[in-house]
Amino acid sequence: MSVKYQRILLKLSGEQLAGKFDSGIDPELAAWLAKEVKKVQNAGTEVIIMVGGGNFVRGAQTAGHGIKRVTADHMGMLATMVNALALTDIFENQKVKTRCLSNIFAEQVAEPFVHRLANKHLEKGRVVIVGGGTGRPYMTTDTGAVVLALELDCQVVLKATKVDGVYDKDPAKHQDAKKHDALSFQHAVENAHIKVMDKAALGLAMEQSMPIVVFDALKENNIQDVIVGKLVGTTIS
Ligand code: UDP
């Protein structure tokens, strides 16, 4: 199988990891995801995963009642670590060689994110799962995903969402909603209705010409279809 991308960044939100549950992690779904990622690896593509933490804590929603925004964001970053650790074990349990790297100081629980170390793991055929977002408050893991993709020379960011791409209106509310196969960064940044990814992340991707594919990762073979260049989801470039 010839692949279009040799190295990809997959962004998984906390909400997706919760699967059938309202919060926390759905281990069956995580195991299924490990198998989907394995297919991509077998095809010859290196995979870096940035995980969100919204299944436990979102800083903007948690702040208040005495909890400062910065503290709430710290809690959110810790939530991403919870997901990264769980996902790493579940992937390894599925025989997918995986390493968890942390963008916050957490030496007892994970290796620190070091550029060279991440590259070494990838070259050895390991999946690299990064927790801790960017390590700074007032940011999201979407922005962290774009930064990480740039830092590790990924050719694309795969942004996994509930729906299978970007629509002209909410497909859950409008039956006649139409999916865009492709969008310009300009359009995605300027259109206030496009909320699939935060604008800071889109702005950085635009500035650095890092393409983003918005797609449904929970459909069988979808990740593999993206990496071989099939038309899946919406490409923002
Ligand atoms: N967060 C942060 N800095 C980062 C990434 C994340 O402060 O670089 C915090 C922020 O509070 C955010 C929470 O971690 O709400 C969880 O991340 P995110 O909302 O991106 O998770 P997702 O929605 O993808 O599950």
Residues whose N, C-alpha, C, O or C-beta is under 5 A from the ligand:
A	BS01	UDP	L12 S13 G14 E15 G52 G53 G54 N55 V57 R58 G59 A60 A72 D73 H74 G76 M77 G132 G133 T134 G135 R136 P137 Y138 M139 T140 T141 D142 G144
